Amino acid sequence: MLLLVDDDTIIELATLIGGEEAGKVTKYLLKKPGITDEALSAILKLDVREIRRILHKLNEQGILYYELTRDKETGHRIFKWYVGQEQVIGFIITNLKKILERLREKLEYERTHQFYWCGAPGHRKLLFEEAVDKLFRCPICDKPLQPYDNSELIKALEWKISEIEKYLDELTKARKVEEPPVEKKK
């Protein structure tokens, strides 16, 4: 299974990370890879410092990478920028793992705590200790607090965790299939 992320998803991801201009930069790099920051600045009519800030931000997140060469006449460094398909997949996997960890923490919290609520939308649920401190009265509306059944939330968290684990497992297996075997040196 060849693992690819479509261009629209990569552009959307870049926009989420670096804003609208980052989306434009990424869109152009997908069409014309290997372009320099100065050329991008001229084409997109953005200040070269802003282009460089965007490029480096996307590079730090693993969306873009560059090749470094030197101008033979001046000796200046030239950065040629590319969108890294494999890096994008790595970024997605890394962030899915972070989300998964947060969901697991939330699930554990929901399982190990007892909540009380007045039933009014927008009013927060209180932990048992907080409810005791408030004499089982809502601090906002003063209605009596009742035990809150969070079993539906727990089921939803378990389902979402399961779905993300399956997806991560598929991504990981697909990446391993794509990697060529490493030859052992004699």
C-alpha positions in Angstrom: 0.0 0.0 0.0 1.6 3.2 -1.1 1.1 5.9 1.5 0.4 9.3 0.1 -1.3 12.4 1.4 -3.2 14.4 -1.2 -2.1 18.0 -2.1 -5.2 19.6 -0.6 -4.6 18.0 2.7 -1.0 19.1 2.7 -2.0 22.7 1.8 -4.7 22.7 4.6 -2.1 21.4 7.1 0.3 24.1 6.1 -2.4 26.7 6.5 -3.3 25.4 10.0 0.4 25.6 11.0 1.5 28.9 9.4 -1.6 30.7 8.2 -3.0 31.6 4.8 0.4 32.6 3.3 1.9 29.3 4.4 -0.9 27.6 2.5 -0.1 29.7 -0.6 3.7 28.9 -0.3 3.0 25.2 0.1 0.6 25.2 -2.9 3.2 26.8 -5.1 5.9 24.4 -3.9 3.7 21.5 -4.7 3.4 22.8 -8.3 7.1 23.9 -8.7 9.4 22.1 -6.2 13.0 23.2 -5.7 12.3 26.9 -5.9 14.3 29.4 -3.8 12.9 31.7 -1.1 13.8 34.8 -3.2 11.9 33.4 -6.2 8.9 32.6 -4.0 8.9 36.1 -2.6 8.8 37.6 -6.1 6.1 35.2 -7.4 3.8 35.5 -4.3 4.6 39.2 -3.8 5.5 38.7 -0.2 8.4 40.1 1.8 11.4 37.7 1.6 11.7 37.8 5.4 8.0 36.7 5.7 8.6 33.9 3.2 11.7 32.7 5.1 9.8 32.8 8.4 7.0 30.6 6.8 9.5 28.2 5.2 11.4 27.7 8.4 8.2 27.3 10.5 7.0 24.6 8.0 10.4 23.0 8.0 10.5 22.8 11.8 7.2 21.0 11.7 8.5 18.6 9.1 6.2 19.7 6.2 9.0 21.1 4.1 12.7 20.4 3.6 15.4 22.1 1.6 18.6 21.4 -0.4 21.5 23.7 0.4 23.8 24.7 -2.4 26.3 27.6 -2.9 26.4 30.2 -5.6 29.6 29.6 -7.4 30.2 33.4 -8.0 29.3 34.9 -4.7 29.6 31.9 -2.3 26.1 32.7 -0.9 24.0 29.8 0.3 21.0 28.9 -1.8 18.1 27.1 -0.3 15.9 25.1 -2.6 12.6 24.2 -1.0 10.4 21.0 -1.3 7.3 19.5 0.2 8.2 16.3 2.0 5.5 13.7 1.5 7.1 11.3 4.0 7.7 14.1 6.5 4.0 15.1 6.2 3.0 11.5 7.0 5.4 11.6 10.0 3.9 14.8 11.2 0.4 13.3 11.0 1.5 10.2 12.9 3.3 12.2 15.6 0.2 14.4 16.1 -2.2 11.5 16.1 -0.1 9.9 18.9 -0.3 13.2 20.9 -4.1 13.3 20.4 -4.3 9.6 21.4 -2.3 10.2 24.6 -4.6 13.2 25.5 -7.7 11.1 24.9 -6.3 8.3 27.1 -5.6 10.8 29.9 -9.2 12.2 29.5 -10.6 8.7 29.6 -8.7 7.8 32.8 -9.9 11.1 34.4 -13.5 10.4 33.5 -13.3 6.8 34.8 -11.7 7.7 38.1 -13.7 10.7 39.1 -17.3 11.2 40.2 -19.1 14.3 38.8 -22.1 16.3 39.9 -24.2 18.7 37.8 -27.2 20.9 38.1 -28.5 20.0 34.7 -28.3 23.5 33.2 -26.6 23.8 29.8 -23.3 25.8 30.1 -22.9 25.1 33.8 -19.8 23.0 34.5 -19.8 19.7 36.1 -18.1 19.6 39.6 -15.9 16.9 41.1 -17.2 15.2 44.2 -14.8 17.2 46.4 -16.0 20.5 44.8 -19.7 19.5 45.2 -19.1 18.8 48.9 -17.5 22.2 49.3 -20.5 23.8 47.6 -22.9 21.7 49.8 -24.2 20.1 46.6 -25.5 23.4 45.2 -24.6 24.8 41.8 -22.3 27.8 42.3 -24.0 29.6 39.4 -27.7 28.9 39.7 -27.9 27.4 43.3 -29.9 24.4 42.0 -29.2 21.1 43.7 -26.3 19.1 42.2 -27.1 15.5 41.1 -24.6 12.7 40.2 -23.7 13.0 36.5 -23.6 9.8 34.5 -20.6 10.1 32.2 -20.9 6.6 30.8 -21.8 7.9 27.3 -18.7 10.1 27.2 -16.6 7.2 28.4 -18.0 5.0 25.6 -17.3 7.8 23.0 -13.7 8.2 24.3 -13.1 4.5 24.1 -14.5 4.3 20.6 -12.4 7.3 19.4 -9.2 5.9 21.0 -9.9 2.5 19.3 -10.4 4.2 15.9 -7.2 6.2 16.2 -5.2 3.1 17.3 -6.5 1.2 14.3 -5.6 4.0 11.9 -2.1 4.5 13.5 -1.6 0.7 13.2 -2.5 0.8 9.5 -0.2 3.8 8.9 2.7 2.2 10.7 2.3 -1.1 8.8 2.1 0.7 5.5 5.2 2.7 6.3 7.1 -0.5 7.2 6.1 -2.2 3.9 7.4 0.8 1.9 10.8 0.8 3.6 13.4 -1.1 1.7 15.2 -3.9 3.6 18.6 -2.8 5.0 21.5 -4.8 3.6 24.0 -6.1 6.1 27.6 -5.4 5.4 30.0 -8.3 5.5 
